[in-house]
Amino acid sequence: MDFNAKTVSVTKARQYVKKHGTYDKKPKTAKSVRTIKLSDDAMYILEEHRKEQEREREKLGDQWVESGKIFVQQNGKPMFPQRPSSWFSSWIKRIGLPKITFHELRHSHASILIAKGVDIASVSRRLGHNNIQTTISTYTHTFKEADNEIAELLDEVLSPELSAPSLKLVE
């Protein structure tokens, strides 16, 4: 995490396997290793989180375990890989937001970018997909929705005299 540059780097994936426990591994593909620019709002939230962690670190002193992770247990140790998802689900329910999983945030993020006209290569890089085709096939529904919006936009642009109900194609 680089607070000055407002970026987060994805360099590892955390995994739990019953026989081996929890460990860090390389992400799925070379393109999964990436640095992502974050919004000012996201940076504000992460900065507040970092301040809270600093207070916890000071309280615990030498009992704090420095893991280099952004989200950790109260003593600094890395979280169990499924913990952010379970926390998010309970938080969503508690504050009364519509049900969405932690992983669905990734899909929402990509769909919003595509709907706002961000080029597919940029979206693909941001998601860490190995190739653009993965992004295209995963988000086909978003392209169909965008195509519908384009058709509606064209109707809005055309003058009212040219709208379908007022056209007299046969005399």
N, CA and C of each residue as an Amber inpcrd file, in Angstrom:
protein
   513
   0.8500000  -1.1690000   0.0000000   0.0000000   0.0000000   0.0000000
   0.8910000   1.2250000   0.0000000   0.6420000   2.1160000  -0.9320000
   1.3880000   3.3640000  -0.9980000   0.3880000   4.5070000  -0.8140000
   0.3640000   5.0580000   0.3930000  -0.6040000   6.0990000   0.7040000
  -0.3210000   7.3890000  -0.0600000   0.9330000   7.6800000  -0.3480000
   1.2620000   8.8950000  -1.0990000   0.8280000   8.7910000  -2.5600000
   1.0580000   7.6520000  -3.1680000   0.6820000   7.4490000  -4.5710000
  -0.7800000   7.0250000  -4.7210000  -1.4390000   6.7150000  -3.6100000
  -2.8390000   6.2580000  -3.6030000  -2.9940000   4.9690000  -4.4050000
  -2.1060000   4.0110000  -4.1300000  -2.1550000   2.7340000  -4.8340000
  -2.0780000   1.5670000  -3.8480000  -2.5780000   0.4550000  -4.3050000
  -2.4260000  -0.8010000  -3.5760000  -1.8530000  -1.8020000  -4.5720000
  -0.9020000  -2.5970000  -4.0980000  -0.2810000  -3.5960000  -4.9650000
  -0.7570000  -4.9850000  -4.5780000  -1.1300000  -5.7490000  -5.5770000
  -1.5340000  -7.1360000  -5.3830000  -0.3140000  -7.9720000  -5.7470000
   0.2910000  -8.6060000  -4.7340000   1.5090000  -9.3890000  -4.9680000
   1.3930000 -10.8210000  -4.4640000   0.3610000 -11.0840000  -3.6460000
   0.1920000 -12.4140000  -3.0520000  -1.2830000 -12.7450000  -2.9620000
  -1.5490000 -14.0230000  -2.8350000  -2.9010000 -14.5110000  -2.5670000
  -2.8210000 -15.3480000  -1.2950000  -3.7620000 -15.1870000  -0.4180000
  -3.7780000 -15.9270000   0.8470000  -4.7570000 -17.0770000   0.6960000
  -4.3490000 -18.2690000   1.1050000  -5.1730000 -19.4530000   0.8980000
  -5.1310000 -20.3560000   2.1150000  -6.2550000 -21.0400000   2.3380000
  -6.3220000 -22.0440000   3.3990000  -6.5730000 -23.3960000   2.7500000
  -5.7290000 -24.3680000   3.0990000  -5.8930000 -25.7500000   2.6600000
  -5.8340000 -26.5940000   3.9280000  -6.8390000 -27.4210000   4.1170000
  -6.9750000 -28.1850000   5.3630000  -5.6760000 -28.8860000   5.7770000
  -5.0150000 -29.5340000   4.8390000  -3.7940000 -30.2860000   5.1640000
  -2.5930000 -29.3910000   5.4700000  -2.5890000 -28.1760000   4.9240000
  -1.4190000 -27.3100000   5.0360000  -1.6460000 -26.0530000   5.8610000
  -2.8810000 -25.7550000   6.1820000  -3.1730000 -24.5380000   6.9250000
  -3.2450000 -23.3220000   6.0100000  -3.0030000 -22.1460000   6.5830000
  -3.0810000 -20.8950000   5.8360000  -1.6870000 -20.4700000   5.3980000
  -1.5830000 -20.0370000   4.1540000  -0.2870000 -19.5990000   3.6410000
  -0.4800000 -18.5980000   2.5130000   0.5660000 -17.8510000   2.2170000
   0.5650000 -16.9250000   1.0930000   1.1530000 -17.6390000  -0.1110000
   0.6010000 -17.3330000  -1.2680000   1.1030000 -17.9180000  -2.5100000
   1.1070000 -16.8530000  -3.5840000   1.6900000 -17.1810000  -4.7210000
   1.6650000 -16.2720000  -5.8600000   0.2420000 -16.2180000  -6.4010000
  -0.1720000 -15.0810000  -6.9250000  -1.4860000 -15.0070000  -7.5820000
  -1.5460000 -15.9450000  -8.7790000  -2.7590000 -16.1720000  -9.2880000
  -2.9920000 -17.1400000 -10.3560000  -2.0930000 -16.9560000 -11.5730000
  -1.9590000 -15.7190000 -12.0430000  -1.1830000 -15.4690000 -13.2610000
  -0.2280000 -14.3060000 -13.0320000   0.6860000 -14.1370000 -13.9500000
   1.6280000 -13.0150000 -13.8530000   0.8920000 -11.6800000 -13.9130000
  -0.1960000 -11.6140000 -14.6900000  -0.9540000 -10.3680000 -14.7850000
  -1.7910000 -10.0960000 -13.5400000  -1.9390000 -11.1110000 -12.6840000
  -2.6570000 -10.9030000 -11.4260000  -1.8380000 -10.0460000 -10.4700000
  -0.5290000 -10.0280000 -10.6590000   0.3500000  -9.1630000  -9.8630000
   0.2510000  -7.7760000 -10.5000000  -0.2840000  -6.8210000  -9.7280000
  -0.5470000  -5.5060000 -10.3110000  -0.6330000  -4.4430000  -9.2230000
  -0.5750000  -3.1970000  -9.6550000  -0.7630000  -2.0530000  -8.7660000
  -1.9870000  -1.3110000  -9.2610000  -2.8800000  -1.0030000  -8.3320000
  -4.1620000  -0.3910000  -8.6630000  -4.2720000   0.9700000  -7.9980000
  -4.6610000   1.9520000  -8.7620000  -4.9060000   3.2990000  -8.2480000
  -6.2580000   3.3030000  -7.5310000  -6.3090000   3.9230000  -6.3390000
  -7.5460000   3.9810000  -5.5630000  -8.1030000   5.4050000  -5.5390000
  -9.3900000   5.4830000  -5.2940000 -10.0590000   6.7840000  -5.2230000
  -9.7100000   7.4860000  -3.9160000  -9.9650000   8.7780000  -3.8800000
  -9.7380000   9.5480000  -2.6560000 -10.5860000   9.0040000  -1.5020000
 -11.8350000   8.6270000  -1.7830000 -12.7100000   8.0850000  -0.7370000
 -12.1530000   6.7730000  -0.1750000 -11.7110000   5.9040000  -1.0650000
 -11.1360000   4.6350000  -0.6120000  -9.8800000   4.8900000   0.2190000
  -9.0670000   5.8300000  -0.2230000  -7.8380000   6.1510000   0.5190000
  -8.1640000   6.7180000   1.9010000  -9.1980000   7.5320000   1.9950000
  -9.6020000   8.0880000   3.2930000  -9.9860000   6.9570000   4.2520000
 -10.7830000   6.0200000   3.7590000 -11.2030000   4.8930000   4.5920000
  -9.9960000   4.0700000   5.0290000  -9.0830000   3.8020000   4.1150000
  -7.8970000   3.0160000   4.4550000  -6.9750000   3.7700000   5.4120000
  -6.8960000   5.0770000   5.2640000  -6.0820000   5.8860000   6.1810000
  -6.6700000   5.8320000   7.5960000  -7.9890000   5.9130000   7.7120000
  -8.6340000   5.8050000   9.0220000  -8.3900000   4.4210000   9.6250000
  -8.4470000   3.4060000   8.7800000  -8.1650000   2.0250000   9.2160000
  -6.7220000   1.9200000   9.7180000  -5.8100000   2.5290000   8.9830000
  -4.3950000   2.5020000   9.3850000  -4.1830000   3.1970000  10.7300000
  -4.8590000   4.3070000  10.9520000  -4.7550000   5.0130000  12.2370000
  -5.2490000   4.1310000  13.3830000  -6.3400000   3.4330000  13.1450000
  -6.8790000   2.5140000  14.1700000  -5.8730000   1.3980000  14.4620000
  -5.2570000   0.8700000  13.4190000  -4.2390000  -0.1690000  13.6150000
  -3.0550000   0.3650000  14.4190000  -2.6630000   1.5900000  14.1610000
  -1.5550000   2.2010000  14.9120000  -1.8900000   2.2770000  16.4000000
  -3.1330000   2.6500000  16.7090000  -3.5580000   2.7090000  18.1170000
  -3.4880000   1.3200000  18.7570000  -3.9240000   0.2980000  18.0180000
  -3.8610000  -1.0860000  18.5220000  -2.4120000  -1.5240000  18.7090000
  -1.5560000  -1.1750000  17.7620000  -0.1340000  -1.5210000  17.8290000
   0.5010000  -0.9040000  19.0790000   0.1720000   0.3560000  19.3400000
   0.7090000   1.0380000  20.5240000   0.2360000   0.3820000  21.8140000
  -1.0320000  -0.0070000  21.8580000  -1.5880000  -0.6630000  23.0550000
  -0.9070000  -2.0000000  23.3310000  -0.6810000  -2.7640000  22.2610000
  -0.1360000  -4.1150000  22.4220000   1.3840000  -4.1390000  22.5540000
   2.0460000  -3.1050000  22.1230000   3.5050000  -3.0540000  22.2340000
   4.1720000  -4.2280000  21.5550000   5.0100000  -4.9620000  22.3150000
   5.7600000  -6.0720000  21.7100000   4.9060000  -7.3150000  21.4660000
   3.6420000  -7.2670000  21.8610000   2.7410000  -8.3950000  21.5660000
   2.1330000  -8.2750000  20.1560000   2.3120000  -7.0920000  19.5500000
   1.8170000  -6.8950000  18.1870000   2.6770000  -7.6910000  17.2270000
   2.0550000  -8.4020000  16.3090000   2.7580000  -9.1850000  15.3000000
   2.7230000  -8.4040000  13.9860000   3.8900000  -8.0040000  13.5070000
   3.9530000  -7.2430000  12.2540000   3.8880000  -8.2100000  11.0790000
   2.7860000  -8.1340000  10.3300000   2.5980000  -9.0620000   9.2090000
   2.7110000  -8.3820000   7.8500000   2.6690000  -7.0480000   7.8330000
   2.7240000  -6.3370000   6.5720000   1.4010000  -6.3600000   5.8180000
   0.3570000  -6.8550000   6.4410000  -0.9650000  -6.9360000   5.8090000
  -1.7800000  -5.6900000   6.1540000  -2.7490000  -5.3720000   5.3100000
  -3.6240000  -4.2330000   5.5470000  -4.7120000  -4.5990000   6.5450000
  -5.3090000  -5.7550000   6.3740000  -6.3710000  -6.2060000   7.2620000
  -5.8540000  -7.3810000   8.0750000  -5.8680000  -7.1950000   9.3950000
  -5.2730000  -8.1780000  10.3040000  -6.1880000  -8.4170000  11.5080000
  -5.8300000  -9.4170000  12.2910000  -6.5060000  -9.6490000  13.5600000
  -6.1300000  -8.5210000  14.5250000  -6.7390000  -8.4980000  15.7010000
  -6.4810000  -7.4230000  16.6590000  -5.0390000  -7.3700000  17.1440000
  -4.3030000  -8.4710000  16.9860000  -2.9070000  -8.4860000  17.4190000
  -1.9170000  -8.3390000  16.2600000  -2.4320000  -8.0660000  15.0590000
  -1.5640000  -7.8590000  13.9040000  -1.3440000  -9.0880000  13.0520000
  -1.7060000 -10.2690000  13.5690000  -1.5290000 -11.4950000  12.7780000
  -2.4660000 -11.4710000  11.5720000  -2.0520000 -12.1200000  10.4860000
  -2.9200000 -12.1650000   9.2990000  -4.2710000 -12.8100000   9.6150000
  -5.2940000 -12.3160000   8.9730000  -6.6310000 -12.8840000   9.1210000
  -6.7300000 -14.2140000   8.3960000  -7.6560000 -15.0330000   8.8570000
  -8.0250000 -16.2370000   8.1370000  -8.5990000 -15.7780000   6.7920000
  -8.2810000 -16.4330000   5.6810000  -8.6820000 -15.9350000   4.3590000
 -10.1780000 -15.6490000   4.1820000 -11.0530000 -16.3930000   4.8290000
 -12.4850000 -16.1790000   4.6550000 -13.0480000 -15.1040000   5.5870000
 -12.2540000 -14.6080000   6.5150000 -12.7460000 -13.6520000   7.5020000
 -13.2700000 -12.3470000   6.8930000 -12.5820000 -11.7260000   5.9450000
 -13.1490000 -10.4980000   5.3630000 -14.5310000 -10.7240000   4.7460000
 -14.7320000 -11.8600000   4.0920000 -16.0340000 -12.1530000   3.4790000
 -17.1190000 -12.3190000   4.5310000 -16.8240000 -13.0490000   5.5860000
 -17.8460000 -13.2570000   6.6220000 -18.1350000 -11.9510000   7.3620000
 -17.0900000 -11.1480000   7.6110000 -17.2960000  -9.8590000   8.2590000
 -18.1750000  -8.9750000   7.3810000 -17.8800000  -8.9320000   6.0910000
 -18.6190000  -8.0810000   5.1630000 -20.0930000  -8.4760000   5.1190000
 -20.3680000  -9.7770000   5.0670000 -21.7630000 -10.2460000   5.0250000
 -22.5390000  -9.8090000   6.2570000 -21.9280000  -9.9380000   7.4220000
 -22.6300000  -9.5350000   8.6460000 -22.7720000  -8.0130000   8.7120000
 -21.7930000  -7.2850000   8.2210000 -21.8500000  -5.8270000   8.2200000
 -22.9720000  -5.3330000   7.3040000 -23.0670000  -5.8950000   6.1060000
 -24.1280000  -5.5360000   5.1530000 -25.5010000  -5.7580000   5.7870000
 -25.6550000  -6.9020000   6.4330000 -26.9360000  -7.2250000   7.0720000
 -27.2330000  -6.2340000   8.2020000 -26.2220000  -5.9540000   9.0120000
 -26.3950000  -5.0800000  10.1820000 -26.8110000  -3.6660000   9.7840000
 -26.2570000  -3.1420000   8.6890000 -26.5930000  -1.7680000   8.3120000
 -27.7640000  -1.6860000   7.3340000 -28.3140000  -2.8490000   6.9640000
 -29.5320000  -2.8760000   6.1620000 -29.3540000  -2.6630000   4.6690000
 -28.1740000  -2.9430000   4.1490000 -27.9610000  -2.8320000   2.7050000
 -28.3980000  -4.1200000   2.0120000 -28.6950000  -4.0470000   0.7170000
 -29.0540000  -5.2710000  -0.0130000 -27.9100000  -6.2880000   0.0520000
 -28.2800000  -7.5480000   0.0830000 -27.2850000  -8.6090000   0.2050000
 -26.3840000  -8.6530000  -1.0380000 -25.0920000  -8.6080000  -0.7820000
 -24.0730000  -8.7510000  -1.8230000 -22.8580000  -9.3750000  -1.1340000
 -22.1970000 -10.2750000  -1.8120000 -21.0230000 -10.9000000  -1.1990000
 -19.7960000 -10.0190000  -1.4310000 -18.7830000 -10.2790000  -0.6570000
 -17.5290000  -9.5420000  -0.7780000 -16.9710000  -9.6950000  -2.1930000
 -17.0180000 -10.9110000  -2.7240000 -16.4920000 -11.1520000  -4.0710000
 -17.3360000 -10.4440000  -5.1310000 -18.6340000 -10.2970000  -4.8750000
 -19.4860000  -9.6110000  -5.8490000 -19.1230000  -8.1330000  -5.9810000
 -18.4300000  -7.5850000  -4.9890000 -17.9450000  -6.2080000  -5.1090000
 -17.0100000  -6.0860000  -6.3070000 -16.2070000  -7.1120000  -6.5310000
 -15.2890000  -7.1310000  -7.6770000 -16.0820000  -7.0450000  -8.9790000
 -17.1590000  -7.8460000  -9.0640000 -17.9820000  -7.8440000 -10.2670000
 -18.7230000  -6.5120000 -10.4340000 -19.2070000  -5.9750000  -9.3430000
 -19.8900000  -4.6750000  -9.4030000 -18.9200000  -3.6010000  -9.8870000
 -17.7220000  -3.6390000  -9.3570000 -16.6710000  -2.6950000  -9.7390000
 -16.4350000  -2.7510000 -11.2490000 -16.2570000  -3.9600000 -11.7680000
 -15.9990000  -4.1210000 -13.1980000 -17.2010000  -3.6800000 -14.0300000
 -18.3960000  -4.0530000 -13.6090000 -19.6030000  -3.6910000 -14.3530000
 -19.7930000  -2.1790000 -14.3990000 -19.5200000  -1.5100000 -13.2980000
 -19.6410000  -0.0480000 -13.2520000 -18.6410000   0.5960000 -14.2100000
 -17.4050000   0.1000000 -14.1950000 -16.3910000   0.6570000 -15.0880000
 -16.7940000   0.4890000 -16.5480000 -17.2840000  -0.6910000 -16.8950000
 -17.7010000  -0.9560000 -18.2750000 -18.8910000  -0.0690000 -18.6410000
 -19.8670000   0.0340000 -17.7400000 -21.0520000   0.8630000 -18.0010000
 -20.6890000   2.3310000 -18.1650000 -19.6310000   2.7680000 -17.5030000
 -19.2000000   4.1630000 -17.6010000 -18.2860000   4.4000000 -18.7990000
 -18.0740000   3.3550000 -19.6110000 -17.3230000   3.5290000 -20.8420000
 -15.8230000   3.3350000 -20.7340000 -15.3440000   2.7870000 -19.6350000
 -13.9060000   2.5190000 -19.5160000 -13.5540000   1.4020000 -20.4980000
 -12.4670000   1.5810000 -21.2280000 -12.1080000   0.5860000 -22.2390000
 -11.8200000  -0.7630000 -21.5880000 -12.1670000  -1.8020000 -22.3080000
 -12.1070000  -3.1670000 -21.7670000 -10.6830000  -3.5870000 -21.4060000
  -9.6850000  -3.0860000 -22.1210000  -8.2980000  -3.4310000 -21.7930000
  -7.9300000  -2.8820000 -20.4120000  -8.3650000  -1.6860000 -20.0940000
  -8.0770000  -1.1010000 -18.7750000  -8.7940000  -1.8590000 -17.6700000
 -10.0450000  -2.2250000 -17.9260000 -10.8040000  -2.9990000 -16.9320000
 -10.1180000  -4.3450000 -16.7110000  -9.7100000  -4.9840000 -17.7720000
  -9.0500000  -6.2820000 -17.6950000  -7.7530000  -6.1980000 -16.8820000
  -6.9520000  -5.1630000 -17.1330000  -5.7050000  -4.9720000 -16.3720000
  -6.0000000  -4.7550000 -14.8920000  -7.0040000  -3.9280000 -14.6130000
  -7.3520000  -3.6090000 -13.2270000  -7.7910000  -4.8630000 -12.4730000
  -8.5050000  -5.7500000 -13.1650000  -8.9640000  -6.9930000 -12.5390000
  -7.8610000  -8.0430000 -12.4490000  -6.7860000  -7.8460000 -13.2120000
  -5.6980000  -8.8150000 -13.2070000  -5.9760000 -10.0270000 -14.0660000
  -6.8830000  -9.8670000 -15.0400000  -7.1700000 -10.9820000 -15.9370000
  -5.9760000 -11.2320000 -16.8530000  -5.7660000 -12.4980000 -17.1790000
  -4.6390000 -12.8850000 -18.0080000  -4.7910000 -12.3750000 -19.4380000
  -6.0420000 -12.2810000 -19.9100000  -6.2790000 -11.7310000 -21.2460000
  -7.6400000 -11.0400000 -21.2830000  -7.8180000 -10.2000000 -22.2580000
  -9.0480000  -9.4170000 -22.3870000 -10.2530000 -10.3170000 -22.6080000
 -10.0650000 -11.4380000 -23.2780000 -11.1800000 -12.3460000 -23.5710000
 -11.8450000 -12.8410000 -22.2830000 -11.0650000 -13.0380000 -21.2350000
 -11.6330000 -13.4510000 -19.9440000 -12.6050000 -12.3930000 -19.4490000
 -12.2110000 -11.1420000 -19.5480000 -13.0600000 -10.0380000 -19.1120000
 -14.3140000  -9.9570000 -19.9730000 -14.1440000 -10.0640000 -21.2680000
 -15.2810000  -9.9790000 -22.1820000 -16.2810000 -11.0910000 -21.8990000
 -15.8060000 -12.3200000 -21.7640000 -16.7340000 -13.4330000 -21.5430000
 -17.3970000 -13.3640000 -20.1680000 -16.6880000 -12.8460000 -19.1740000
 -17.2550000 -12.7440000 -17.8260000 -18.3150000 -11.6550000 -17.7510000
 -18.1250000 -10.5870000 -18.4890000 -19.0080000  -9.4200000 -18.3880000
 -19.8550000  -9.1780000 -19.6330000 -20.1620000 -10.2430000 -20.3780000
 -20.9810000 -10.1340000 -21.5820000 -22.3060000  -9.4330000 -21.2870000
 -22.9280000  -9.7610000 -20.1700000 -24.2190000  -9.1540000 -19.8140000
 -24.1120000  -7.6280000 -19.7050000 -22.9720000  -7.1490000 -19.2380000
 -22.7730000  -5.7080000 -19.0890000 -22.7330000  -5.0320000 -20.4590000
 -22.1060000  -5.7010000 -21.4250000 -22.0480000  -5.1400000 -22.7750000
 -23.4380000  -5.0900000 -23.4000000 -24.2630000  -6.1020000 -23.1380000
 -25.6310000  -6.1110000 -23.6670000 -26.4390000  -4.9640000 -23.0590000
 -26.2690000  -4.7490000 -21.7530000 -26.9650000  -3.6430000 -21.0930000
 -26.5050000  -2.3080000 -21.6770000 -25.2060000  -2.1820000 -21.9200000
 -24.6740000  -0.9440000 -22.4950000 -25.2300000  -0.7320000 -23.9030000
 -25.3880000  -1.8110000 -24.6620000 -25.9330000  -1.7040000 -26.0110000
 -27.3840000  -1.2090000 -25.9530000 -28.1550000  -1.6950000 -24.9870000
 -29.5270000  -1.2150000 -24.8080000 -29.5400000   0.2810000 -24.4810000
 -28.6190000   0.7050000 -23.6250000 -28.5380000   2.1190000 -23.2580000
 -28.1530000   2.9800000 -24.4630000 -27.2940000   2.4520000 -25.3190000
 -26.9000000   3.1780000 -26.5280000 -28.1180000   3.3670000 -27.4330000
 -28.9170000   2.3120000 -27.5900000 -30.1110000   2.4110000 -28.4290000
 -31.0680000   3.4690000 -27.8710000 -31.2550000   3.4910000 -26.5630000
 -32.1270000   4.4890000 -25.9360000 -31.5490000   5.9010000 -26.0970000
 -30.2420000   6.0130000 -25.9830000 -29.5930000   7.3110000 -26.1410000
 -29.8010000   7.8490000 -27.5580000 -29.7150000   6.9700000 -28.5370000
 -29.9480000   7.3900000 -29.9190000 -31.3720000   7.9020000 -30.0990000
 -32.3350000   7.2380000 -29.4470000 -33.7190000   7.7160000 -29.5180000
 -33.8420000   9.1150000 -28.9220000 -33.1270000   9.3640000 -27.8330000
 -33.1770000  10.6830000 -27.1860000 -32.5600000  11.7640000 -28.0720000
 -31.5200000  11.3850000 -28.8080000 -30.8110000  12.3460000 -29.6430000
 -31.6300000  12.7220000 -30.8770000 -32.3350000  11.7390000 -31.4100000
 -33.1520000  12.0160000 -32.5950000 -34.2670000  12.9920000 -32.2180000
 -34.6350000  13.8190000 -33.1580000 -35.6830000  14.8080000 -32.8670000
 -37.0150000  14.0940000 -32.6320000 -37.9070000  14.7250000 -31.9000000
 -39.2200000  14.1170000 -31.6430000 -39.9730000  13.7740000 -32.9260000
 -39.7640000  14.5530000 -33.9930000 -40.4520000  14.2790000 -35.2620000
 -40.0190000  12.9470000 -35.8670000 -38.8160000  12.5050000 -35.5160000
 -38.3130000  11.2510000 -36.0910000 -38.5600000  10.0580000 -35.1750000
 -39.2050000  10.2580000 -34.0410000 -39.4470000   9.1360000 -33.1360000
 -40.4360000   8.1700000 -33.7700000 -40.3310000   6.9180000 -33.4100000
 -41.1030000   5.8450000 -34.0370000 -42.6140000   6.1260000 -34.1310000
 -43.3080000   6.5920000 -33.0970000 -44.7640000   6.7770000 -33.2170000
 -45.1630000   7.8450000 -34.2380000 -44.3130000   8.8490000 -34.4570000
 -44.7050000   9.9330000 -35.3490000 -44.2550000   9.7220000 -36.8080000
 -43.4780000   8.7090000 -37.0510000 -43.0100000   8.4660000 -38.4190000
 -44.1560000   7.9310000 -39.2730000 -44.2950000   8.4690000 -40.4640000
 -45.3010000   7.9690000 -41.4030000 -44.5360000   7.3540000 -42.5620000
 -44.2990000   6.0680000 -42.4490000 -43.4940000   5.4060000 -43.4620000
 -44.3110000   5.0400000 -44.6930000 -45.6350000   4.9160000 -44.5370000
 -46.4940000   4.5520000 -45.6540000 -47.5790000   5.6010000 -45.7770000
 -47.8120000   6.1180000 -46.9390000 -48.8430000   7.1350000 -47.1630000
 -50.0150000   6.5110000 -47.8550000
